[in-house]
Amino acid sequence: MIFSEAIEIGDASQRAAFLARACGNDAGLRLEIERFTEHQIAHLQLLICEKERFASALLCSRERISQHYQPRMKQAKRRD
């Protein structure tokens, strides 16, 4: 439960303050949650970066396809 709340806090200093309150004097618990949280955040950032890269590549491909077929579609409409 502490982890799930900590991961939702975007600001690192606010997250550290939350963990200090939530873990109290249990330094081992706090360290474990901090490490796991940092790992998960890094993983999520990587996924977001990959998602943005994929979306960008998809958009570029769509534009190239559109540029390639647009003149042909206009010619086909003129014939009708």
N, C-alpha and C positions, 0 to 999 in steps of 0.2 A: 504494500500500500504506500509506503514512503517513496519507493522508487517511482511508482506511477504518478504520484503527485509531483515529485521532483522533475521528472522528464517533461512535464507540462510547463514548467517555469523557464521562459526563454532567456531571461537575464541571468548571467552567471553569478553576479553578486547577490541577487535575490534568492537564487537557488541555494547558494552557500549558506545564507542566513536561515532559510527554511530547514536545511539539513542540520544546522547547528541546534535549532529548536527541536526538531523531530528526533534526532539521535541522542540528544542530551550528552551524557558523559561517555557514551559508547563510541570511542574513537575508531575501533575496528569496523563497526557497522557503518559509520559515516564514511570511512575510507572505501569500503567495499561498494557502497551505493554511489559515491562520487566517481569511482573508476568505471562502474557499469554504466552510469549515466553519460559520462564523457564518451565511452565507447559507442553507446547507442546514438548519441547526437552526431558523432562523426559518421556513423553508418547512414543515418537519415540524410545528412548533408550530401553524402556521396550519391544516394539514391535520387535526391532532388536534382543534383547536377546531371546525372545520367538521364533523368526524365526530360530536363530542359534541352540537353544535347539531342536526344531522340526527337523531341518535338520540333526543334530547329531543322534537323535533317529531313524530317517528314514534310515540313513546310517548304523547304527548298525543292524537294522532289516534286511536290504538288505544283509549285510554280513552274518548274521545267516542263512537266507534263502538260500543264495548261498552255504554256507558250508554244509547245510543239503541236498540240492538237487544235488550238483555237483557230488558226487560219483554215484548217481543213474543215472544221465545223461550219465556218462562215461560208465556205465554198459549197458545201453540201446543202445549206439552207437556200442559197441562191438558185440552185438547180431545181429545187422543189417549187 
